[in-house]
């Protein structure tokens, strides 16, 4: 059973809009998806999280020129050659 800290009160809108839905819309979604209303809310939040939150942690940004030189040295200094020209 969920504790009080894990519960969330959902207040439905009087009309569907960009930032919310009515209870009737939630009920229609549940019926259409074959889920209960709680599952629909979790499903919708998962979809939103997937589309809004990054799938990976941000890196430190572009490499500095000194870092690029190290990479070039480690790669054997083949800068400027295409893959095709190095294969044939």
PDB file as gemmi writes it, atoms N, CA and C in Angstrom:
CRYST1    1.000    1.000    1.000  90.00  90.00  90.00 P 1                      
ATOM      1  N   UNK A   1       0.836  -1.181   0.000  1.00  0.00           N  
ATOM      2  CA  UNK A   1       0.000   0.000   0.000  1.00  0.00           C  
ATOM      3  C   UNK A   1       0.884   1.249   0.000  1.00  0.00           C  
ATOM      4  N   UNK A   2       0.492   2.249  -0.728  1.00  0.00           N  
ATOM      5  CA  UNK A   2       1.278   3.480  -0.839  1.00  0.00           C  
ATOM      6  C   UNK A   2       1.192   4.285   0.453  1.00  0.00           C  
ATOM      7  N   UNK A   3       2.301   4.853   0.841  1.00  0.00           N  
ATOM      8  CA  UNK A   3       2.304   5.740   2.000  1.00  0.00           C  
ATOM      9  C   UNK A   3       1.783   7.101   1.573  1.00  0.00           C  
ATOM     10  N   UNK A   4       1.482   7.932   2.555  1.00  0.00           N  
ATOM     11  CA  UNK A   4       0.990   9.275   2.233  1.00  0.00           C  
ATOM     12  C   UNK A   4       1.996  10.062   1.401  1.00  0.00           C  
ATOM     13  N   UNK A   5       3.294   9.839   1.632  1.00  0.00           N  
ATOM     14  CA  UNK A   5       4.324  10.551   0.870  1.00  0.00           C  
ATOM     15  C   UNK A   5       4.361  10.110  -0.584  1.00  0.00           C  
ATOM     16  N   UNK A   6       3.858   8.906  -0.884  1.00  0.00           N  
ATOM     17  CA  UNK A   6       3.890   8.386  -2.253  1.00  0.00           C  
ATOM     18  C   UNK A   6       2.612   8.682  -3.025  1.00  0.00           C  
ATOM     19  N   UNK A   7       1.628   9.231  -2.382  1.00  0.00           N  
ATOM     20  CA  UNK A   7       0.345   9.498  -3.041  1.00  0.00           C  
ATOM     21  C   UNK A   7       0.339  10.885  -3.670  1.00  0.00           C  
ATOM     22  N   UNK A   8      -0.479  11.025  -4.695  1.00  0.00           N  
ATOM     23  CA  UNK A   8      -0.586  12.294  -5.393  1.00  0.00           C  
ATOM     24  C   UNK A   8      -2.042  12.556  -5.725  1.00  0.00           C  
ATOM     25  N   UNK A   9      -2.524  13.695  -5.373  1.00  0.00           N  
ATOM     26  CA  UNK A   9      -3.881  14.092  -5.702  1.00  0.00           C  
ATOM     27  C   UNK A   9      -3.886  14.677  -7.105  1.00  0.00           C  
ATOM     28  N   UNK A  10      -4.761  14.188  -7.943  1.00  0.00           N  
ATOM     29  CA  UNK A  10      -4.875  14.707  -9.307  1.00  0.00           C  
ATOM     30  C   UNK A  10      -6.191  15.462  -9.414  1.00  0.00           C  
ATOM     31  N   UNK A  11      -6.101  16.707  -9.808  1.00  0.00           N  
ATOM     32  CA  UNK A  11      -7.298  17.513 -10.024  1.00  0.00           C  
ATOM     33  C   UNK A  11      -7.505  17.641 -11.527  1.00  0.00           C  
ATOM     34  N   UNK A  12      -8.656  17.225 -11.965  1.00  0.00           N  
ATOM     35  CA  UNK A  12      -8.956  17.246 -13.393  1.00  0.00           C  
ATOM     36  C   UNK A  12      -9.448  18.613 -13.826  1.00  0.00           C  
ATOM     37  N   UNK A  13      -9.270  18.918 -15.073  1.00  0.00           N  
ATOM     38  CA  UNK A  13      -9.705  20.184 -15.658  1.00  0.00           C  
ATOM     39  C   UNK A  13     -11.205  20.131 -15.947  1.00  0.00           C  
ATOM     40  N   UNK A  14     -11.787  21.311 -16.055  1.00  0.00           N  
ATOM     41  CA  UNK A  14     -13.191  21.397 -16.434  1.00  0.00           C  
ATOM     42  C   UNK A  14     -13.382  21.126 -17.918  1.00  0.00           C  
ATOM     43  N   UNK A  15     -12.327  21.350 -18.695  1.00  0.00           N  
ATOM     44  CA  UNK A  15     -12.339  21.088 -20.137  1.00  0.00           C  
ATOM     45  C   UNK A  15     -10.930  20.677 -20.535  1.00  0.00           C  
ATOM     46  N   UNK A  16     -10.835  19.811 -21.542  1.00  0.00           N  
ATOM     47  CA  UNK A  16      -9.517  19.401 -22.040  1.00  0.00           C  
ATOM     48  C   UNK A  16      -8.787  20.619 -22.603  1.00  0.00           C  
ATOM     49  N   UNK A  17      -7.510  20.708 -22.278  1.00  0.00           N  
ATOM     50  CA  UNK A  17      -6.693  21.767 -22.842  1.00  0.00           C  
ATOM     51  C   UNK A  17      -5.259  21.265 -22.938  1.00  0.00           C  
ATOM     52  N   UNK A  18      -4.378  22.147 -23.289  1.00  0.00           N  
ATOM     53  CA  UNK A  18      -2.975  21.781 -23.519  1.00  0.00           C  
ATOM     54  C   UNK A  18      -2.296  21.216 -22.265  1.00  0.00           C  
ATOM     55  N   UNK A  19      -2.760  21.613 -21.100  1.00  0.00           N  
ATOM     56  CA  UNK A  19      -2.091  21.231 -19.863  1.00  0.00           C  
ATOM     57  C   UNK A  19      -2.908  20.301 -18.976  1.00  0.00           C  
ATOM     58  N   UNK A  20      -3.975  19.751 -19.471  1.00  0.00           N  
ATOM     59  CA  UNK A  20      -4.754  18.840 -18.647  1.00  0.00           C  
ATOM     60  C   UNK A  20      -5.957  18.284 -19.376  1.00  0.00           C  
ATOM     61  N   UNK A  21      -6.572  17.295 -18.733  1.00  0.00           N  
ATOM     62  CA  UNK A  21      -7.740  16.637 -19.311  1.00  0.00           C  
ATOM     63  C   UNK A  21      -8.838  16.520 -18.266  1.00  0.00           C  
ATOM     64  N   UNK A  22     -10.020  16.250 -18.735  1.00  0.00           N  
ATOM     65  CA  UNK A  22     -11.146  15.998 -17.845  1.00  0.00           C  
ATOM     66  C   UNK A  22     -11.116  14.544 -17.387  1.00  0.00           C  
ATOM     67  N   UNK A  23     -11.873  14.250 -16.365  1.00  0.00           N  
ATOM     68  CA  UNK A  23     -11.974  12.872 -15.882  1.00  0.00           C  
ATOM     69  C   UNK A  23     -12.612  11.998 -16.970  1.00  0.00           C  
ATOM     70  N   UNK A  24     -13.520  12.570 -17.726  1.00  0.00           N  
ATOM     71  CA  UNK A  24     -14.162  11.811 -18.807  1.00  0.00           C  
ATOM     72  C   UNK A  24     -13.139  11.385 -19.852  1.00  0.00           C  
ATOM     73  N   UNK A  25     -12.197  12.262 -20.177  1.00  0.00           N  
ATOM     74  CA  UNK A  25     -11.149  11.915 -21.145  1.00  0.00           C  
ATOM     75  C   UNK A  25     -10.266  10.812 -20.596  1.00  0.00           C  
ATOM     76  N   UNK A  26      -9.912  10.897 -19.316  1.00  0.00           N  
ATOM     77  CA  UNK A  26      -9.113   9.839 -18.704  1.00  0.00           C  
ATOM     78  C   UNK A  26      -9.853   8.508 -18.763  1.00  0.00           C  
ATOM     79  N   UNK A  27     -11.131   8.521 -18.487  1.00  0.00           N  
ATOM     80  CA  UNK A  27     -11.928   7.293 -18.538  1.00  0.00           C  
ATOM     81  C   UNK A  27     -11.972   6.716 -19.956  1.00  0.00           C  
ATOM     82  N   UNK A  28     -12.116   7.583 -20.950  1.00  0.00           N  
ATOM     83  CA  UNK A  28     -12.121   7.129 -22.347  1.00  0.00           C  
ATOM     84  C   UNK A  28     -10.776   6.519 -22.732  1.00  0.00           C  
ATOM     85  N   UNK A  29      -9.690   7.152 -22.295  1.00  0.00           N  
ATOM     86  CA  UNK A  29      -8.361   6.609 -22.575  1.00  0.00           C  
ATOM     87  C   UNK A  29      -8.184   5.234 -21.930  1.00  0.00           C  
ATOM     88  N   UNK A  30      -8.614   5.112 -20.695  1.00  0.00           N  
ATOM     89  CA  UNK A  30      -8.500   3.834 -19.990  1.00  0.00           C  
ATOM     90  C   UNK A  30      -9.266   2.747 -20.728  1.00  0.00           C  
ATOM     91  N   UNK A  31     -10.463   3.059 -21.158  1.00  0.00           N  
ATOM     92  CA  UNK A  31     -11.279   2.081 -21.887  1.00  0.00           C  
ATOM     93  C   UNK A  31     -10.628   1.717 -23.221  1.00  0.00           C  
ATOM     94  N   UNK A  32     -10.140   2.708 -23.932  1.00  0.00           N  
ATOM     95  CA  UNK A  32      -9.518   2.475 -25.242  1.00  0.00           C  
ATOM     96  C   UNK A  32      -8.247   1.627 -25.126  1.00  0.00           C  
ATOM     97  N   UNK A  33      -7.453   1.877 -24.080  1.00  0.00           N  
ATOM     98  CA  UNK A  33      -6.183   1.174 -23.911  1.00  0.00           C  
ATOM     99  C   UNK A  33      -6.325  -0.137 -23.136  1.00  0.00           C  
ATOM    100  N   UNK A  34      -7.466  -0.356 -22.541  1.00  0.00           N  
ATOM    101  CA  UNK A  34      -7.653  -1.562 -21.744  1.00  0.00           C  
ATOM    102  C   UNK A  34      -6.880  -1.515 -20.435  1.00  0.00           C  
ATOM    103  N   UNK A  35      -6.712  -0.332 -19.907  1.00  0.00           N  
ATOM    104  CA  UNK A  35      -5.987  -0.118 -18.656  1.00  0.00           C  
ATOM    105  C   UNK A  35      -6.917   0.528 -17.639  1.00  0.00           C  
ATOM    106  N   UNK A  36      -6.493   0.540 -16.369  1.00  0.00           N  
ATOM    107  CA  UNK A  36      -7.256   1.330 -15.412  1.00  0.00           C  
ATOM    108  C   UNK A  36      -6.724   2.762 -15.434  1.00  0.00           C  
ATOM    109  N   UNK A  37      -7.411   3.665 -14.767  1.00  0.00           N  
ATOM    110  CA  UNK A  37      -7.050   5.077 -14.844  1.00  0.00           C  
ATOM    111  C   UNK A  37      -5.647   5.352 -14.292  1.00  0.00           C  
ATOM    112  N   UNK A  38      -5.263   4.674 -13.227  1.00  0.00           N  
ATOM    113  CA  UNK A  38      -3.923   4.856 -12.664  1.00  0.00           C  
ATOM    114  C   UNK A  38      -2.857   4.435 -13.666  1.00  0.00           C  
ATOM    115  N   UNK A  39      -3.083   3.316 -14.353  1.00  0.00           N  
ATOM    116  CA  UNK A  39      -2.124   2.848 -15.351  1.00  0.00           C  
ATOM    117  C   UNK A  39      -2.012   3.836 -16.504  1.00  0.00           C  
ATOM    118  N   UNK A  40      -3.123   4.431 -16.899  1.00  0.00           N  
ATOM    119  CA  UNK A  40      -3.095   5.426 -17.975  1.00  0.00           C  
ATOM    120  C   UNK A  40      -2.250   6.627 -17.560  1.00  0.00           C  
ATOM    121  N   UNK A  41      -2.410   7.085 -16.329  1.00  0.00           N  
ATOM    122  CA  UNK A  41      -1.619   8.224 -15.850  1.00  0.00           C  
ATOM    123  C   UNK A  41      -0.137   7.876 -15.843  1.00  0.00           C  
ATOM    124  N   UNK A  42       0.213   6.688 -15.349  1.00  0.00           N  
ATOM    125  CA  UNK A  42       1.619   6.275 -15.355  1.00  0.00           C  
ATOM    126  C   UNK A  42       2.153   6.153 -16.781  1.00  0.00           C  
ATOM    127  N   UNK A  43       1.351   5.585 -17.682  1.00  0.00           N  
ATOM    128  CA  UNK A  43       1.752   5.447 -19.080  1.00  0.00           C  
ATOM    129  C   UNK A  43       2.005   6.829 -19.695  1.00  0.00           C  
ATOM    130  N   UNK A  44       1.104   7.764 -19.450  1.00  0.00           N  
ATOM    131  CA  UNK A  44       1.255   9.117 -20.006  1.00  0.00           C  
ATOM    132  C   UNK A  44       2.499   9.800 -19.453  1.00  0.00           C  
ATOM    133  N   UNK A  45       2.745   9.639 -18.170  1.00  0.00           N  
ATOM    134  CA  UNK A  45       3.937  10.246 -17.578  1.00  0.00           C  
ATOM    135  C   UNK A  45       5.217   9.618 -18.112  1.00  0.00           C  
ATOM    136  N   UNK A  46       5.207   8.307 -18.360  1.00  0.00           N  
ATOM    137  CA  UNK A  46       6.386   7.639 -18.928  1.00  0.00           C  
ATOM    138  C   UNK A  46       6.660   8.170 -20.328  1.00  0.00           C  
ATOM    139  N   UNK A  47       5.603   8.330 -21.138  1.00  0.00           N  
ATOM    140  CA  UNK A  47       5.747   8.879 -22.490  1.00  0.00           C  
ATOM    141  C   UNK A  47       6.326  10.296 -22.431  1.00  0.00           C  
ATOM    142  N   UNK A  48       5.828  11.105 -21.506  1.00  0.00           N  
ATOM    143  CA  UNK A  48       6.322  12.467 -21.364  1.00  0.00           C  
ATOM    144  C   UNK A  48       7.782  12.467 -20.928  1.00  0.00           C  
ATOM    145  N   UNK A  49       8.125  11.624 -19.968  1.00  0.00           N  
ATOM    146  CA  UNK A  49       9.514  11.554 -19.501  1.00  0.00           C  
ATOM    147  C   UNK A  49      10.450  11.141 -20.630  1.00  0.00           C  
ATOM    148  N   UNK A  50      10.025  10.189 -21.440  1.00  0.00           N  
ATOM    149  CA  UNK A  50      10.842   9.723 -22.559  1.00  0.00           C  
ATOM    150  C   UNK A  50      11.077  10.830 -23.583  1.00  0.00           C  
ATOM    151  N   UNK A  51      10.065  11.637 -23.819  1.00  0.00           N  
ATOM    152  CA  UNK A  51      10.209  12.675 -24.842  1.00  0.00           C  
ATOM    153  C   UNK A  51      10.878  13.945 -24.325  1.00  0.00           C  
ATOM    154  N   UNK A  52      10.871  14.187 -23.022  1.00  0.00           N  
ATOM    155  CA  UNK A  52      11.394  15.441 -22.481  1.00  0.00           C  
ATOM    156  C   UNK A  52      12.767  15.283 -21.829  1.00  0.00           C  
ATOM    157  N   UNK A  53      12.958  14.229 -21.066  1.00  0.00           N  
ATOM    158  CA  UNK A  53      14.204  14.064 -20.322  1.00  0.00           C  
ATOM    159  C   UNK A  53      15.284  13.459 -21.206  1.00  0.00           C  
ATOM    160  N   UNK A  54      16.535  13.896 -21.056  1.00  0.00           N  
ATOM    161  CA  UNK A  54      17.614  13.326 -21.867  1.00  0.00           C  
ATOM    162  C   UNK A  54      17.821  11.848 -21.540  1.00  0.00           C  
ATOM    163  N   UNK A  55      18.211  11.089 -22.544  1.00  0.00           N  
ATOM    164  CA  UNK A  55      18.425   9.650 -22.373  1.00  0.00           C  
ATOM    165  C   UNK A  55      19.814   9.355 -21.816  1.00  0.00           C  
ATOM    166  N   UNK A  56      20.649  10.353 -21.730  1.00  0.00           N  
ATOM    167  CA  UNK A  56      22.015  10.182 -21.257  1.00  0.00           C  
ATOM    168  C   UNK A  56      22.442  11.448 -20.524  1.00  0.00           C  
ATOM    169  N   UNK A  57      23.462  11.314 -19.720  1.00  0.00           N  
ATOM    170  CA  UNK A  57      23.971  12.479 -19.007  1.00  0.00           C  
ATOM    171  C   UNK A  57      24.730  13.385 -19.970  1.00  0.00           C  
ATOM    172  N   UNK A  58      24.643  14.674 -19.729  1.00  0.00           N  
ATOM    173  CA  UNK A  58      25.338  15.639 -20.582  1.00  0.00           C  
ATOM    174  C   UNK A  58      26.849  15.455 -20.449  1.00  0.00           C  
ATOM    175  N   UNK A  59      27.544  15.616 -21.572  1.00  0.00           N  
ATOM    176  CA  UNK A  59      29.006  15.519 -21.524  1.00  0.00           C  
ATOM    177  C   UNK A  59      29.594  16.893 -21.209  1.00  0.00           C  
ATOM    178  N   UNK A  60      30.892  17.019 -21.337  1.00  0.00           N  
ATOM    179  CA  UNK A  60      31.567  18.270 -21.008  1.00  0.00           C  
ATOM    180  C   UNK A  60      31.635  19.233 -22.189  1.00  0.00           C  
ATOM    181  N   UNK A  61      30.919  18.960 -23.246  1.00  0.00           N  
ATOM    182  CA  UNK A  61      30.924  19.848 -24.399  1.00  0.00           C  
ATOM    183  C   UNK A  61      31.984  19.457 -25.408  1.00  0.00           C  
ATOM    184  N   UNK A  62      32.227  20.318 -26.410  1.00  0.00           N  
ATOM    185  CA  UNK A  62      33.197  20.020 -27.470  1.00  0.00           C  
ATOM    186  C   UNK A  62      34.613  19.852 -26.913  1.00  0.00           C  
ATOM    187  N   UNK A  63      35.409  19.049 -27.615  1.00  0.00           N  
ATOM    188  CA  UNK A  63      36.805  18.861 -27.224  1.00  0.00           C  
ATOM    189  C   UNK A  63      37.606  20.133 -27.492  1.00  0.00           C  
ATOM    190  N   UNK A  64      38.579  20.378 -26.634  1.00  0.00           N  
ATOM    191  CA  UNK A  64      39.501  21.499 -26.832  1.00  0.00           C  
ATOM    192  C   UNK A  64      40.487  21.111 -27.927  1.00  0.00           C  
ATOM    193  N   UNK A  65      41.137  22.105 -28.508  1.00  0.00           N  
ATOM    194  CA  UNK A  65      42.088  21.813 -29.591  1.00  0.00           C  
ATOM    195  C   UNK A  65      43.222  20.917 -29.100  1.00  0.00           C  
ATOM    196  N   UNK A  66      43.647  21.084 -27.854  1.00  0.00           N  
ATOM    197  CA  UNK A  66      44.711  20.222 -27.321  1.00  0.00           C  
ATOM    198  C   UNK A  66      44.226  18.773 -27.204  1.00  0.00           C  
ATOM    199  N   UNK A  67      42.980  18.591 -26.852  1.00  0.00           N  
ATOM    200  CA  UNK A  67      42.417  17.235 -26.763  1.00  0.00           C  
ATOM    201  C   UNK A  67      42.285  16.613 -28.149  1.00  0.00           C  
ATOM    202  N   UNK A  68      41.892  17.428 -29.134  1.00  0.00           N  
ATOM    203  CA  UNK A  68      41.787  16.928 -30.507  1.00  0.00           C  
ATOM    204  C   UNK A  68      43.147  16.471 -31.038  1.00  0.00           C  
ATOM    205  N   UNK A  69      44.205  17.207 -30.702  1.00  0.00           N  
ATOM    206  CA  UNK A  69      45.553  16.829 -31.139  1.00  0.00           C  
ATOM    207  C   UNK A  69      45.948  15.481 -30.556  1.00  0.00           C  
ATOM    208  N   UNK A  70      45.599  15.246 -29.302  1.00  0.00           N  
ATOM    209  CA  UNK A  70      45.902  13.958 -28.669  1.00  0.00           C  
ATOM    210  C   UNK A  70      45.145  12.840 -29.374  1.00  0.00           C  
ATOM    211  N   UNK A  71      43.897  13.079 -29.692  1.00  0.00           N  
ATOM    212  CA  UNK A  71      43.098  12.076 -30.395  1.00  0.00           C  
ATOM    213  C   UNK A  71      43.708  11.781 -31.761  1.00  0.00           C  
ATOM    214  N   UNK A  72      44.101  12.813 -32.479  1.00  0.00           N  
ATOM    215  CA  UNK A  72      44.733  12.630 -33.793  1.00  0.00           C  
ATOM    216  C   UNK A  72      46.017  11.818 -33.683  1.00  0.00           C  
ATOM    217  N   UNK A  73      46.817  12.116 -32.677  1.00  0.00           N  
ATOM    218  CA  UNK A  73      48.067  11.373 -32.475  1.00  0.00           C  
ATOM    219  C   UNK A  73      47.773   9.902 -32.169  1.00  0.00           C  
ATOM    220  N   UNK A  74      46.805   9.661 -31.310  1.00  0.00           N  
ATOM    221  CA  UNK A  74      46.461   8.284 -30.950  1.00  0.00           C  
ATOM    222  C   UNK A  74      45.843   7.528 -32.127  1.00  0.00           C  
ATOM    223  N   UNK A  75      45.206   8.273 -33.030  1.00  0.00           N  
ATOM    224  CA  UNK A  75      44.575   7.650 -34.193  1.00  0.00           C  
ATOM    225  C   UNK A  75      45.566   7.415 -35.322  1.00  0.00           C  
ATOM    226  N   UNK A  76      46.784   7.797 -35.174  1.00  0.00           N  
ATOM    227  CA  UNK A  76      47.792   7.553 -36.196  1.00  0.00           C  
ATOM    228  C   UNK A  76      47.949   8.670 -37.198  1.00  0.00           C  
ATOM    229  N   UNK A  77      47.417   9.829 -36.942  1.00  0.00           N  
ATOM    230  CA  UNK A  77      47.609  10.983 -37.800  1.00  0.00           C  
ATOM    231  C   UNK A  77      47.038  10.827 -39.191  1.00  0.00           C  
ATOM    232  N   UNK A  78      45.949  10.179 -39.347  1.00  0.00           N  
ATOM    233  CA  UNK A  78      45.351   9.961 -40.672  1.00  0.00           C  
ATOM    234  C   UNK A  78      44.342  11.036 -41.028  1.00  0.00           C  
ATOM    235  N   UNK A  79      44.442  12.158 -40.455  1.00  0.00           N  
ATOM    236  CA  UNK A  79      43.482  13.235 -40.700  1.00  0.00           C  
ATOM    237  C   UNK A  79      43.508  13.635 -42.177  1.00  0.00           C  
ATOM    238  N   UNK A  80      42.327  13.772 -42.748  1.00  0.00           N  
ATOM    239  CA  UNK A  80      42.225  14.205 -44.135  1.00  0.00           C  
ATOM    240  C   UNK A  80      42.045  13.065 -45.117  1.00  0.00           C  
ATOM    241  N   UNK A  81      42.368  11.844 -44.745  1.00  0.00           N  
ATOM    242  CA  UNK A  81      42.178  10.706 -45.642  1.00  0.00           C  
ATOM    243  C   UNK A  81      40.788  10.131 -45.435  1.00  0.00           C  
ATOM    244  N   UNK A  82      40.178   9.728 -46.512  1.00  0.00           N  
ATOM    245  CA  UNK A  82      38.859   9.117 -46.380  1.00  0.00           C  
ATOM    246  C   UNK A  82      39.019   7.640 -46.061  1.00  0.00           C  
ATOM    247  N   UNK A  83      37.965   7.035 -45.604  1.00  0.00           N  
ATOM    248  CA  UNK A  83      38.000   5.601 -45.304  1.00  0.00           C  
ATOM    249  C   UNK A  83      38.278   4.810 -46.574  1.00  0.00           C  
ATOM    250  N   UNK A  84      37.652   5.225 -47.661  1.00  0.00           N  
ATOM    251  CA  UNK A  84      37.828   4.519 -48.933  1.00  0.00           C  
ATOM    252  C   UNK A  84      39.294   4.549 -49.382  1.00  0.00           C  
ATOM    253  N   UNK A  85      39.941   5.706 -49.280  1.00  0.00           N  
ATOM    254  CA  UNK A  85      41.324   5.790 -49.743  1.00  0.00           C  
ATOM    255  C   UNK A  85      42.265   5.006 -48.842  1.00  0.00           C  
ATOM    256  N   UNK A  86      41.916   4.825 -47.589  1.00  0.00           N  
ATOM    257  CA  UNK A  86      42.809   4.051 -46.717  1.00  0.00           C  
ATOM    258  C   UNK A  86      42.562   2.545 -46.844  1.00  0.00           C  
ATOM    259  N   UNK A  87      41.463   2.151 -47.466  1.00  0.00           N  
ATOM    260  CA  UNK A  87      41.168   0.728 -47.656  1.00  0.00           C  
ATOM    261  C   UNK A  87      41.717   0.179 -48.976  1.00  0.00           C  
ATOM    262  N   UNK A  88      41.815   1.045 -49.994  1.00  0.00           N  
ATOM    263  CA  UNK A  88      42.197   0.560 -51.326  1.00  0.00           C  
ATOM    264  C   UNK A  88      43.457   1.205 -51.830  1.00  0.00           C  
TER     265      UNK A  88                                                      
END                                                                             
